[in-house]
Amino acid sequence: MRAAIEEAVEALRAGRLVAFPTETVYGLGADARSEAAVRRVFEAKGRPADHPLIVHLASADAIGEWAAEIPEAATRLFARFAPGPLTVILRKRGDVPDAVTGGQPTIGLRVPDHPVAQALLDAFGSGIAAPSANRFGSVSPTTAAHVALELGDAVEIILDGGPCRVGIESTIVDLSGDAPALLRPGGVDVEAIEEALGRPLATTSPVRAPGTLPSHYAPRARVLTVDARQIEATVRAHAGAHLVVLGPSDVPGAPRIDLPVDATDAARRLYAALREVDERGYALAVVALPAPVGLGRAIADRLRRAAAS
């Protein structure tokens, strides 16, 4: 892996794209200081230019190189949750390329908790701008094979760090305004963040953030979200449809793709299960929404956005 890291660093310094694993999903990385390199990320993904990227850092000590100011709340959250699946939105420094932030005066920063990501960031010595390594709006990749399937030759190097441990993207908290606000639930429980801050998170913010469009994380198949008590009735109502149930147990009259009941296991498995729906050629996936607490909140968020496509 050491030689692969060195090769990836050379590619990043030359303005090329490198896919790398994090604890959440695989990222499509570019030198965050290079406007041209960052624009290649948008081109490879088919991503709208006003949709901001997250800058990944080797350590929370580097936040001051990107943020114009670091409020006490940010220091508290990074001390508790970094490295880990948390992104904090802060006011950006003037020397941060506008391409990274989608033209906004704010920037998303996080410290990933994965040995390959850490080795890459340490060796590169600067921030790496990295959205998920897939086509914009589609299911996020949690293995190197997913990246190769989606992006192919658009990526110079794919660093294989195995399946992602968390499996869904980072929680995004906006600390650039008067009150901390939740922009996207993710790998860090909202309840834990509110406990660390000593206050509830607001639910609205003018800041645009990754993964917050109404339709996102979507397979080609239609996704139908229901209450757990409605699954059997829903399957009967769609008799004749080429459908599959995502869940922990069998439903009479329908094939199943496993999605564990435990939230940690379900998050790790979610995107692979959605990809399997397409791989097996189903037209419709029926899935029960988990309770919106802990990781269940983030899983429900991803499923609702997948269902909105």
ABEGO torsion letter per residue (X at the ends): XAAAAAAAAAAAAAGBBBBBBBAABBBBBBBAABAAAAAAAAAAAGBBAABBBBBBBABAAAAAAABABBBAAAAAAAAAAOBEBBBBBBBBBAABBAAAAGGBABBBBBBBBBAAAAAAAAAAGBBBBBBBBBBBGBBBBABAAAAAAAAEAABABBBBAEBBAAGBBBBBBBAABABBBBABBBABBAAAAAAAAGBBBBABBABBBBGABABBGBBABBBBBBBAAAAAAAAAAABGBBBBBBEABBBBGBBBBBBBABAAAAAAAAAAAAAAAAAAGBABBBBBBBBBBEAAAAAAAAAAAAAAX
